[in-house]
Amino acid sequence: MRLIKNTTELIRIKDPNIIISLVFENAYTHIEVQAKLDYPVYETTF
């Protein structure tokens, strides 16, 4: 696995509330992104 830099530009995330913590390229077949929201998520009931 290798760490990928400039991930926000690479996957074109436009939401400033998403914080990317780790990005890896696994065996040149797929990219794994670990991210979290900068604000709490409220549950809704339907």
matplotlib code that plots the C-alpha trace (Angstrom):
import matplotlib.pyplot as plt

x = [0.0, 1.2, 0.0, -1.6, -1.2, -3.5, -6.5, -9.0, -8.0, -7.8, -11.4, -12.8, -14.4, -16.1, -17.6, -15.2, -16.8, -15.3, -11.9, -9.8, -7.6, -6.0, -5.8, -4.1, -3.8, -4.1, -2.2, -2.9, -6.5, -8.5, -8.2, -9.2, -10.3, -10.9, -12.8, -15.1, -17.5, -16.5, -19.9, -22.2, -24.7, -28.3, -30.5, -33.9, -36.8, -39.1]
y = [0.0, 3.5, 6.8, 9.2, 12.9, 15.7, 13.4, 16.2, 17.4, 13.8, 12.8, 16.4, 16.7, 20.1, 19.8, 21.6, 19.6, 16.3, 15.6, 12.9, 11.1, 8.3, 7.3, 4.2, 2.6, -1.2, -3.4, -0.9, -2.1, 0.2, 3.2, 3.1, 6.5, 7.0, 10.2, 11.8, 14.7, 17.8, 18.2, 15.7, 13.8, 13.8, 10.8, 11.1, 8.7, 7.9]
z = [0.0, -0.7, 0.7, -1.8, -1.4, -2.6, -2.2, -2.0, -5.5, -6.8, -5.9, -6.2, -2.8, -2.5, 1.0, 3.4, 6.3, 5.2, 6.7, 5.0, 7.5, 5.4, 1.7, 0.4, -3.0, -2.5, -5.0, -7.8, -8.0, -5.8, -3.5, 0.2, 1.7, 5.4, 6.2, 8.8, 9.0, 10.9, 12.5, 14.4, 12.3, 13.6, 13.3, 11.6, 12.0, 9.1]

ax = plt.figure().add_subplot(projection="3d")
ax.plot(x, y, z, "-o")
ax.set_aspect("equal")
plt.show()
